[in-house]
Amino acid sequence: MNTKKPSNQKKIDRLEQKIADNSVDLNAVISDLKKEITEHKATTNKLTISQERMKRLSRQILDVLEADRQTISKELHDSIGASLAAIKFSLEDKEMTRFQNNGRLDESLDQEIAYLMETIKETKRISANLRPTTLDDLGLLATIEWYIRQFKRLYGDIRIDYTNETAERDIPEALKIIIYRIIQEGLTNAEKHSEASAIRLSLKSSENKKAISLSIEDNGRGFEVDKVLSKKDPLSGYGLTAMLERCEIVGGSFHVHSTPNHGTKITVRLPL
């Protein structure tokens, strides 16, 4: 009996050691599994966030497109539609006169021709606002200068100081229409709502050509930013919501600083 006890103890010791070794291995496996589960959860969360961001961006794109459609629809109705209706009524009136005079019409059609010429000009203006041909033919920088000339011709009482510190080749094609739309909205807002007499427009490359910075600053009457940005309708919110969403679509940032009676400054950063 005495000679067997040490042999059994050794077996027990080896078994305990094996169990201990297996426990270490099992703990390592459990630790690895916990790590994998944590990483999987993190990946799942990132995927969920990414999916939500894609949904939000999709909604923003649709909102921007719908706002553009609303603007076009309003311009076509108020401008082109009204002009064509005036031409129609004038021609109908003269046709009635001609009928009453047995086919003779003593009045000229000069007035209708003038209406048509104005309608053609207005059609070209709306078309240019949608997408200027210079943007494709000459590039963004030439289009900005063209737009500023057009703006000054229409609103000569507003001074525009424009500075550019970037090159056409540094601006990706996808950003050109975004930059143009923001400038267009910014200057239009200043003219319509701010009662400004001067606007400073600046475009430059920054951060070692990793981003494009744009600023539009006016000396107008200003406004309460939170109140305006809280409006759901981009058309009623001075177009700021549309500008913000255009920036977010391309991963950019958009900031507005304004206080009543102290002007407005819009700052945009778009990554390259």
N, C-alpha and C positions, 0 to 999 in steps of 0.2 A: 504493500500500500504506500509506503514512504517513497519508493522509487518512482511511482507513477505520478505523484503530485507535481513534481517539477515539470514533467513532460506535459501534463495537462495545463499547467500554468503558462508554459511557453506557447501552447496552442491558443490559450485565451489571450495572451499578450499579442500574438501575431494577429489574431482576429480583431482585437481592439485597435491595433495599429492600422489594419486594413480598413476598418470602419472609419477611423480618423482620416486616413488618406482619402477615402471615398467621399467623406464629408467635405474635405477641402475642395476636392474636384467638383462636388455637387454645388458647393457655395460659389465656386468660380463660374459654373454654368448658370446658376441663378443670377449672379451679378451681371453676366453677359446678357442674359435674357432681359433683365430689368433695363439695362442700358439700351438694348435694341428696342424694347417697348417704348422707352422714353424718346429715343430718336424717331421711332415710327409716329408717336403722338405729335412730336414737333413738326415732322414732315407733313402729317395730316393737317395740322393747324395752319402751316404755311400754305398748303394746297387750298384749304378752305378760304383763307384770307385772299389768296391769289384769285380764286374763283369769284369771290365777292367783289374784288376790285375790278375784275373783267366785266362783271354784271353792271357795276356802277359806271364804268367807262362806256359801256355799251349804251346805257341809259343817257349818259351825258352826250354821246355822239348823236343819238336820236333827238335829244332836246335841242342841240345846236342846229341840226338839220331842220327840225320843225320850226325853230325861231327864224331861220333863214327863209323857209318857205312862207312863213307869215309875213315877213318883211317884203318879199317879192310880191306876194299876193296883194298886200296893201298898196304897194307902189303901182302895180298894174291896174288895180281897180281905181285908185284915186287919180292917177296921172294919165296913163294910156287909155283906160276905159272912158274916163271923162272927156278926153280930147276927141276920141273917135265918136262918142255920142254927140258931141257938139257939131262935128262935121256932118254926121248923119242927119241931124235935125235941120241944119242949114241947107243941105242938099235937097232934103225933102221939101222944104219951104220954097226953094227956087224951082223945083220940079213942079210944084203946084202952081206957081206963078206962070211957068212956061206953058202948062196945060191950059190955064185960063186965057192965055194970050195966043191960043191956037199954034203952039209950038215955038213961039218967039220968046226969047229971053233977053231982055235989055241989060240985065245986071251981069257983071263979070263974075268969075269964080276966084278972084284974087284972094278973097277972105278965106275960102276953103283951102286954097293952095298954101296960104300962110299957116293955117291950122295944121295941115299935113306936114309941113316943114318942121314945125315945133314938135309934132308928135314923133317924127323921125329922130330929131335931136334927143328927145326924152327917152326914146327906145335905146339909143346908143348909150345914153348916160346910165340907164338901168343895166344894160349889158356890161358896161365897163365896171360898174359896181359889183356885179356878180363875179367876174374874172377879167381883169384888163388884159388885152392882147399883149401889152408890153411885158407882162409878167413872164409869158412864155417866149416872147421874141427877144427881149432885151435884159430880162432879169429883174430881181426884186429892187435893187438900189435905184435903177432907172425908173421903175414904177412908183417908188416912194416920191421921187423928185417930181414925176409927172402929176401925182395925186396932190402934192403940196401946191404946185402951180395952179391946178384946177380949183383947189380950195381957196387960194388967195384971190383968184379971179372972181369967185362967187361971194367970198366974204372978206373983202379988202380991208375991213376995219379991224381984223384980227391979225396981229403980227405973229409969224412963226419963225422961231430960231431952231434950225435943224443942224445937228452935228452927227457925223457918221465916222466911226473908227473901226470898221470891219470891211472885208472884201467879199465880193460876190462868190468867189470860189470857196469861202469858208462857211457858207450857209447852205445846209442840205436842202434839196428840193422840197422835202416834206414840210419843212419849217417856213418856207417862203410865204405860202398862202396864209399860215397862221399869223405870222408877223404883220403881213399886209392887213389882214382883217382887224387885228388889234389896233393898229395905227388908224385905220379907217373909223373904227368904233370910237376910239379915244378922241380924235379930232371932231367927229360929228357930235359926240356928247358935249364937248367944250363949247361948240357953236350953239347947240340947241338949248343947253340947260345951265351953263355956268356964267353966261354974260361976261366971259373973259375978253380981255383986250390983247393978251399975249399968251402964246403957248411955246414951251420948250420941248423939243423932240430930240431924243438921243438914242443912237444905236451903236453898240460896240461889242467886240469880242472880249471875253474875260476868262480868268482862270486858265491861262495857258491854252486858249482856244478850245476849252472844253464846254463853253456855254456862250450863249448870246444874251446880252442884257439890253433891255429896251425900257426907256422911261418917257412918260408923257406928263408934263406939269403945266398947269394953267394958273392964272392969277384971278380966277373967277370967284363966285360967291360960295363955293363949297357946299357940303351937305353932310348929313349924318350917315356914315358908311353902313353901320349895322342895320339901320332902318331900311336902306335901299337894297342891301344884299339879302335881306330876309324875304323880299318879294319873290314869289314863285314864277311870275311871268318875266322872262328876260327882256321883253319889249318895254315893260313898265319900269324896269330896274336900271334904266340908263344903259342897258346893254352890258353892264358889269358882270352879270351872271354868265352871259354867253362868252365873254372874254376869259373869265375864270375857268370855265369848262374847256375852252379851246386849249388853255395852258395845261390843264390837268391831263388831257387826252395824250399829250406828248411827254408827260412826266415833268412839266415845268412848274414854276411857282408864280403866283400872282398876288400882289399886295396893293392896297389902296389906302392912302393917307389923305384925309380931308376933314376939315372942320368948317362950320358955317362962317362965311365972310373971310376965310383965309385960304382959298384956293384948293386945288386937288392935285395929288401926284400919284400916278400909276407906275408901279415898278414890276417888270416882268423878267424872269430868268428862264431861258429855254436850254436844256442840255443838248450838246451836239453829239 
